[in-house]
């Protein structure tokens, strides 16, 4: 492995290059090698509520990598459950939702943990897919509205809703 690293960052050519030029060339090669690539061993999950950065369930994603955030197409309805403990999405709406996308090793148990958290086996949430700027990601949504008293989040941002107050 050490030889590969030396070879990867070594500069072919004249011995007369200055040390400064050599360092600069090595930095450029390192930057080029830092380009994110997606391999077949990783999965993506899109989150919009308590799993977001700095929210109380984000610890579930501690071994995942934040790829970025995006706004969905305006195809959802977003609600806060009674008491504002967590949000949920319904399809067939007109709200764009702000989401974060995380990548994780598909050999990990993260997806199973998220399924338990979201109550997939009990039917609380269903698991689907959504197209994101980072690729197709898992998404947890509800099929039906929980109660009539749930507050609709028309801004599409759970963090903004929680800041303003529920």
N, C-alpha and C positions, 0 to 999 in steps of 0.2 A: 504494500500500500504506500509506503514511504517513497518508493521509486516512482510510482505513478504520479504522486503529488509533485515530486521534483520535475518529472518530465512534463507534466501538465502546465506548470508555471515557468519552465525554463524558456529562454529566448534563444532561438537559433541565430547564428550570424557571427559577426565580427566580435573578437575579444575586446575591441577598443571601445565598446559602449561604456558609457560612464555608469557608475552605480545608480545615479539618480534616474537615468533613462531606463535602466533595467527595472527599478522599482516601479516607475510609472507604467511600463509595459505590463508588469505583473498585476498591478492594480486593475488595469483595463481588462485583462484576461479574467480576473476574479469577478469583476462586475458582469461580464458577459455570461459567466457560468452561474450567476445568481438568478438568472431568468427563471420564473416559476414554470414548472412543467407539471402537467397532470398525468399521472400514470393510472393504470387500470386497477391498482390496489387501493385507491382512495374513493371515498364517497363524499357527497355534499349533503348538508342539511340547511334549510332556510328557516330562520326563527324570527318571531315578531313580538314576543311577550317576555315572560319571566326568564327565558333563556338568553336574552340579550346581554351584551356587555354591561357590567355593573348592576345587573338585576339578580335577585336572590337565587335563581336556579342556574345561573351561568356556570357554576362549579361543575355541572354535568359535562360541560364542554372544555374542561381544563386540559385535556389531552388532544383537543382539536385545534385547528388553526383558523383564525378569522381571515377569510379571503376578501371580505369587503361588504359593503351594504348597497342596497338598491331599492327602488320603488317598483312595485308590481304594476301591471296594467290595472285599470279601474274595474275589476271584476269581482270584488269581494264585498262582504258586509263584515264590519269589525265591531265586536261587542265586548264590554267589560262585564264579567259576572257580578252578581249582587255582592256589594261590599268592595268591589274593585280589586279582588285578590289576583285575578289573571284575566287575560283577554282570550277571545276565541274568534275564529273566522268562519263565515258561511260563504258558500259560492253564490253566484248569480246576484251580485250587487254592483255598485257603482263607485266603490272606494278603492283608491290606490293605497297599498300598505307598505310601510317602510320595514325592510327586513335586513338581517345580517345573514351572510352565508359562511358556514364553517366547513372545512374539509377534515376528514378523519380516516384513519386506516380501517378499511372494511373488515379486517380480521379482528378488530377490537370489539368489545361488548357494548359500545356506545349506543348503537341502534336499539339493542335490546333494552338498555336502561331508559332510553327516551320513550320507547313503546310502553314501558311500565309507568313512567312518569305521566304520560299523556293518556293512560287508561285505554289503550287500543284494544286489549282483549275484552274489556268490559263494554266497549262500544262508545266510550266517552268521546274519543276522537278517532278519526280514520286517517290512515297514512296514504298520501298521494305523492305526486311529483309536480314540480314547477320548474319552468325554464328560467334561469337566472343568467346574468352576464358571465358567470363563472362555470356554467354548465347546468345540467339537470340536477335538481336537489330534492331531497325528501321534504315533505311539508305535512304538518299535522293540522287538520281542520275538523269542524263538526258538521254533521249532516243536518241538524235541526237546532233551532234557537232553544236555549235553556229555559228561560222564563220571560214573561212579558215585561218584567221590571228591569231587565238588563239594559244598561246604558249603551247606546250606540256611539262608537268612536268614529266620527266622520272625518277626522284629520288623518286617520290611518297610521298614526304614530303612538304606540303604547307609552313610550317614554314621555312624550309631550303631554299625553293625557294624564299620566301619573304626576307630572310636574304641576300642571294646572290644578289638579285635584279631582277626585272622582265623586 
